[in-house]
Amino acid sequence: MTSAHSPSVLIIGAGLGGLGVAAHLARAGHHRITLLDRGDGPGGVWRDNTYPGAACDVPSSLYSWSFAPNPGWERRYGTQPDILRYIEREVDRLGLRGQIRTGQRVVSARWEEDARQWRVTTAAGQEYVADVLVPATGQLSDPVIPDLPGIESFAGHAFHSAAWRHDVDLTGKRVAVIGTGASAVQFVPAIADRVAALTVHQRSAPYVVPKPDRAYTRLHHAAYRRLPGTQSAGRQLTWRLSEWLNGSFETGGVLPKLLYAAWRGHLRATVKDPAKRAALVPDYPIGCKRLLFSNDWYRALDREQVAVVTDVVSGVEPDGVRTMDGTLHQADVIVWGTGFAATDFLGGIDLHGVGNRSLAEVWADGAYAHLGMTVPGFPNLFWIYGPNTNLGGGSIVSMMEAQAAYVVRAVDHLAAGLRRGERRALEVRPDVAAAYDAEMQRRLGDSVWSRCASWYRTDGGRVTTNWPGTIAEYQRRASDVALSDFHPTTTTGALA
């Protein structure tokens, strides 16, 4: 296929999701691709999150593109520097670097009905026009810092874990950590030994189970290079285990019980202080919030210089953090481990579709999209890692690759129109999207994620982030672009 007959595709975000779409399109012969990223290079969250101990909680063999296995992983679970090196290397190998425009923070996107194109504007006022728009901004890319009284009055350094201040030496300092999510579970053990005192403010105790991590040896690397099937077999085994986990979040079964037993034994074996151990027991079913993996978290909290505070934070003062019981917890540094705006998929983009309708208004009660990708009234727009496509277990890369393949089939259809001199648009039917969303909410309502408040849910209780089934089910359902799902006035013919 020639570029002259390929629609132009604009991808917002050059993380694993956006780059994966670009790679799939290029492999299919579509080369009119532009990637916009607000950062200074590719990598997304793996470029931004450089806090001590940053790593992935999915095994490396599965947390990589299926078409680009990496026999040189340093560990079973990839570290941030190693994952970023992998991304950078594949960007160059796939020839995508020239299509990435860095320092481009998108602020608006509008569908121009007459031209059947998207007009995108950046914060610097630069405009881009494309036939297809692919937001790939991710669910965990915009850090959240709570709006606490006195937060500006703090006399020391304060920063979010996703914007780590490497110029701030924590040695001998009193450090307050707000939050006990996935990032804190990694950076707290990494800094605990060098601080004078560490106060961990916990709103809700997470379930933390042992992480079966290890460093790969030269023998591993040699085997993976000379006998690729060995790494592939490991990937398949990991896949099967993760699918078991994904299915259990919806249907229950024996696995949650096994994980609960592993958590309980891990906590008892590593935390000797009875008061601390009691404070670290979650008050919700396992799996309701993100399950965390670490061999060091509980050991770090059991240190004498580490305090676990469960009283609610009421405000910040020049000398530290005040809790509702009136105690001032003195600190020289505050690290916000308070997560991301996971349910705010727009990420600050003012996006308008047919009839100048705002997507923010459409999603006012919670984001939704057919297959997590397409929204009625927003033609030729395909969200990557969109509503209800996150996983409680397994590799999100597999989900995003299924979405990338779907985008390729959609672009193939639009390209077929260009060859006939037609400028087509694919706009999902409202009834199709509504039926899909009703199914998602019914299944999610029966899942473990409906049993507690978490970042998986909006303030109204709607689960907008997670996919309720297995990855295999999603891959099957996204394996074809069914033209019957789209508005009849904008599609013709059949798409294989």
N, C-alpha and C positions, 0 to 999 in steps of 0.2 A: 504494500500500500504506500502511496506517495504522500508526502506531507501536504501537498496541494488539496488532497481530499480528506485530510484529517482535521477535525474540529480543533480549535485552540482550547487548551485546558489550563486553567489557573488554579494552582494548589496553594492554600494558605497553611503554612507550617512545613518545616523541613525536618521533622522528627521521623521516627520509624514508620508512622502511618503515611505521611505525605510522600516520603521518599519511596515507600513501597508501591504507592499508586504510580508514581513517576516511572519506577522500574518496570512495572507490569505493562504500562502503556508503551514504553519504549520497546520492550520485548515483543509487543504486538504490532509494532510498526508505526505507532503514533508518536511523533517527535515535536509537535507544536506545544510544548509544555513549559510553563513558568512556575517556579516555586518561590513564594514570598515568605520570608521569615523575619521576625522582629529582632532576632539575635545576630551575633556576628559570625555565625557558621551553622552547619547542619548539626543535628543531634537532639534537638528538642530538650526533653527533661534530662537527658543524659549529658547534655552540654551545660545545663543550668545548675543541676544539683551536684555540687562538688563538696558537700559536707564530709567530714571525717567518717569513714566507714561506709560510704554510699555504695550500695550493691543491689543486685536484683534478687528477688525471692522466688524466681522461676529458674530452673536449671538452664545453663547456657545452651545446651544442645537444642532446647525447644525455644529459647528466647533469641531466635535468629530467623532470617528469611529462609524459607524452604529451598529456594534456588541458590542460596549462598551459605552453605555450611562453613563453619570456621573450625578447622582442626587445631588451631593454636590457642584456644581458650586457656587462660591461666588457671582457672578454678572451675569446679562444677557449677558454682553460682557466680556469674560474672560480676566483677567490680565495675564501678562507674568509669574509671579510666580505660579498662579493657573493652567495655561496651562501646565507648566513644571512639576508640581506635578502630574497632570493627566497622562502625558506621562510616567514619572518615575513609577508611580503606575501600569499602564497597561503593561509596559515592564516586570515588575516582575510577574504580574498576568498571563501573556501569556508565561512566561518562556523563554524570548528572551535575557536576560542579558548575559547569557553565550555564546551567538553567536556574541556578539558585540566586535570588536577589536578597541579600542580607540587609539588616537595618530597616526593614520595611514593615512597619506596624500597620496593619489594615484597620481602618476605622469605620468604613462603610462599604456596602455592596448593594447595587440596585439592578433589578431586572428591567431591561429596556425592551418593551413588548414588540415594538415595530421591528427592531433589528434582531430580536430574539438572541440577545447577548447580555452578559453581565458586565456592569461597569463598576470597577473596584477602585477605591481611593485610600491612600495611605495617610498617616499622620503628617507627613511632609508635603502633602498635596499632590503627590504623583498619582496618575491614573493608569489603570490597565483595563483592557477590554478583552473578554474571552467568551467563547461559546458555552463552555462548561466551567462551573465553579465547584471546587472540592475543598471545603473547610476541613483541615486536619489539625486542629489546634489542641486536641487532646482533652481529657477530663481532669488531668492533674498537672496543669501548667500555670494556673494563676493562683499564687499564694494568698492565703487569707490571714490577716492579723486582726484579732478581736478589737472592737471599739470600746476600750476600757477607760474609765475616768483616770485622768492624770498620766496617760501613756506618754505624752510629750514632755513630761516633767522629769523623766528618769535621767539621772546624772551620768550613768555609764553608757556603754555600747549596747544596742539592742538590734537584733536582726533575725530574719526568718531563715530557717534551715535551707530553703531553696535559694537564698542569696547570702551564702555563708561569707562572713568577713574573715578571710584568711590573714588579714593584717592585724587582727586583734589576738594578742597572745593570751590564752586562757590559763597559762601556768600560774599557780598560786592564787587564782581568782575565786571569788564566790559567784557561782553561776546558777541562775534560775532557768529551768527548762519548763516551758508551758506546753503541755500536750504529751501524750504517750502513744502516738500513732506509729506508722511504719518507719518514718524518718527518725524519730526519737529513739526507737528501738535499735537503730543502727549507730547513731552518733553519740548517744549517751555512754555506751561502753567504750567508745573510742576516745572520749575525753575524760572519763572518770578518774583515771590515774594521775592526771596532771593538774587537776583543779584542787583548790584548798577545801572547798565545800560545794556540794551540788544539791540543789533542791529541785526535785521533780514534782511539778504540780499536775496531778492526775485527776481529770474529770471523770473518766470511766476506765476501768482496768481492761486491758486487752488480753485475749488468749494468746500466749506465746509458746510455741512448741519447738523442740530441737530442730536445728537446720542441718541436714546431712551433707555438709559442705566438705570439700577437701581440695588441696592443690593438685593440679595435674602434673604428672612427671614427664620426663623425656620419652619414656616408654609409651605413655598415653598418646603423646603428640605423634610419635612415629607410627603407632598403630592407626590413628585417625587419618594420617596422610597416605599411608601405604595400603590400608584396608578400610576405605571409607564406610564399608558396611558395618564396621564396629560402632562408629559414631551414630550411624543411622539406626542401628538396633537400640542404642541407648535412647535416642530420640523417641522411637516408637514405644519403648517401655514407659518413659516419662509421660508420653501422650496418654497412654491407657490409664495410668494412675491419676493423671489430672482430670481425665474425663469421668472417672469414678467419683472424684471429688466434686466436679461440677454437677453431676447428676444428683449427688446426695444433698446438695443445698436445696433442691426442689422437692425431692422425694424422701429424704431422711435415709434410714438404713443403718448398717453397722459401722460405716466409716466415721461419722461424727462421734460415735461412742469410743472408737479407738483413738481418735484425736483428743477427745476429752481425757482419756486415761493417760495419754502421752503428756498432755499439758499438766495434769495434776501431779504426775510423778516427777516431771521436770521442776515444777515449782517447789515441791517438798524437798527435793534433793539439793536444790541450789540456794534457797532462802532459809537461813537458819533463824532469823529474828521472827518470832511468832506474830508480833504486831505488824511487821511489814508484810509477812505472808498473808495475813488476813486482809490487809488493804489491797492486795494484788489479786484477789478473787473476783472475777467478773460477775455482774448481776444480770446476765442475759444468756440465752442459749449460745453454744459455740457455733460460729459461722454467721451469726446475725450481724456482727461487725467484721471487718477484715481480719482474717486469721494471719498471725504474724509468726515469722520464723527467726529464731536467734539462739545461739548457744551461750551468749554473753550477757543478755539483758538482765536476767534475774541475778546473776553473779555481781553485776555492776551495782544493782540496787541494794544488795546485801552488804555493801561496804559501809564502814562506820561514818565516813564523811559524806554519805549520800542519804538524804531524807526524802521520803515519799509523803507528799501532802495531799490529802483528799478534800480539804475544805475548799469551797468555791472561791476563785479569785474575784475580788471585788474592785480592785483598782491597782494602779501603779503609782509609786511615790519616788522622789529623787533617790532614796536609798534602797529601794527594793519593791517587793510585791506584797500587797495587803490582801488577806483573805477575809471571808465573811465572819470568821470568829474573832476578828479584830487584831490578829497577829500580823506583824510586819516581818516578812522574811527578807532579810538583808541580802543584797546582791550587787556585784560590780558589773555583771553582764547578764542580759536576758536573751535567751534563744527561743524564738517562737517556733514550736513544732506543731503548729495549729492547722496544718493541712492546706487544702486547696478548695477553690470554688467549683467542686465537681459537678454540681447540678446546673451551673450557669454555663451552658454550652457555647453561648455567643461570644464570650471572652471579650466584651467591650466592642464588638462589631455591630454597627447599626445596619441591619440587613432588611431589605424591602423587596417583596416579590410582585406578583401580578396585582395591578390596581394600587400599587404603592403600599401594599399591606405590610405591616411590620411583623417580623418573625418574633420579636420580643412580646408583642401583643398576643400572637397566636400561642406562644408558649407561656403565657402569664400564669397558668395553673400547673405548669410542669411540662418539660420538653417531651415530645414524642416524634417518631418518624417511622415510616414503613421500612422494615428491616433495619431500622436505625439509621437510614440513609436519606430517604426522600420524604418531602413534606408537601401536602397539597398547596397549590398557589405559588410554589417556588420551583419553576421548571429548570431542568438541566443543572440542578444542585444536588450533590451527593456528599453527605456527611460521612467522614471517616472517624471511627470511634465515637459515634454519635449516641443518641439516647438508647438505653437498654442494650448496649453491646459490651459493657464491661463484664469481667468475670470475677467470681469469687475464688476461683482456682484456675490453674492453667495459664497458657501464654496468650496475651492479647494480640501478639504478632500474628497468630493463626487466624484470629477473627478479622484483623485488618487486611490480611492477604485475601480472605474471602470477599471482603468489600472491594479491594482493588480489582479483583477479577470481575466483579459485577460492574464496576465503572468501565472497565475495558469493553465489556459487551455493550454497554450503553453507548459508548463512544463509537464502537463499530457500527451501531445502528444509525447514529447521527452522520457518520462518514458515508454510509450507503446513500443517505439523502443528498449529501453534497455531490456525490458522483452523478446524481440525477438532476442536479441543479436546484435541490430543495434545501431550505434551512429549517430543520425540524427542531422540535422541543419535546422533551419527555417530562410530563407533569403527572404525578401519581394521583389517582382518583381519591376524593375525600372518603368514600365509603370503604375503599380498600384499606386506607390508612387507619380509619376508625375501627374497623374490624380487627386489624392487627393489634392496635393499641389495647382494645378491650381484651383480647386474648392474653397479651403481655401482663396487664394489670390483674387479670384473674389468676394467672399462674403465679405471679409474684406475690399476690395476696396469700397464697397457700404456702409460700416458701419461708425459710427461716429469716429472710431479710425483712419481713413485715412485723417481726416480734420485738423490735427495739428501734430507738432513734439512732441514725448513723448518717455518714456523708453519702450513703447510697440513696437517701430519701430527701425530698423537699420538706420545708417546714410544715406543709400540709399533710405529710405522710405518704406521698406518692413516690414509689421507687422509680426513678428516672434513669439510673445509671446502669443497672445490671440486666444481663441476659439470663432468663430463667432455666435454660436447658444446657445441653452439651454443645461443645464446639461442632461436633459432627452434624448435629441437627441444624445448626445455623449455616454451616457450609452447604448442606443439602438445599436449604430453603433459598439461599442466595446464589445458587449455582446457575440460575437462568434469569434473564430479564424478560418477564412475561408482559408482552405489550398490552394484554387485556387488563393489567393493573393500572394502566395509564389513561389519561384523558383521551377519549376517542377522536377529538378534533385535532390532536397534535401528533398522532402516531398512525402509521399505515403499515400493512404488510406483517410479516412474521420475522422474529429474530431467533435464530437457532442458538 
